[in-house]
């Protein structure tokens, strides 16, 4: 086995071990952080753009000021809000 093949082998082994340790130690925390971020974004859009659904929380002036930052997410947000929800959705 040449020196380059040994380095390649040890590099692959190190990568596998690193991925394994990441999966054991912090994968669940990373997924939970993404889920929390998504729910916070969901609430932010609800507070700012709630008048689109008939929930007047903030005056329209502030909603219009934030509109350029929220426009890319409005269509998916409206779909999530208007989707029928079931008991199993809350458990997931």
C-alpha positions, 0 to 999 in steps of 0.5 A, spaced: 500 500 500 502 506 497 503 512 502 497 516 498 493 510 499 494 510 506 492 517 507 486 516 503 484 510 507 485 514 514 481 520 511 475 516 509 476 513 516 476 519 519 470 522 515 466 516 517 468 517 525 466 524 525 460 523 522 458 518 527 460 522 533 456 528 530 450 523 529 450 521 536 452 527 539 449 533 536 444 531 530 438 531 534 440 538 537 441 541 530 434 538 528 431 541 534 434 548 533 431 548 525 424 546 528 425 552 533 427 557 528 421 555 523 416 556 528 419 563 530 419 565 523 412 562 523 410 566 529 413 573 526 410 572 519 403 571 523 404 577 527 406 582 521 402 579 516 396 576 520 391 581 516 392 577 510 388 572 514 384 577 518 388 577 524 389 584 525 395 584 530 400 590 528 398 596 524 398 596 517 404 601 517 409 596 520 407 590 516 408 594 510 415 596 512 417 589 513 413 587 507 420 587 502 423 582 507 417 577 508 415 577 501 419 570 499 416 567 505 408 569 504 406 564 499 408 558 503 406 561 510 399 562 507 399 555 505 401 552 512 396 557 516 390 555 511 392 547 511 387 543 515 390 540 521 389 533 524 391 531 531 397 527 528 400 533 526 401 536 533 404 529 535 409 530 529 
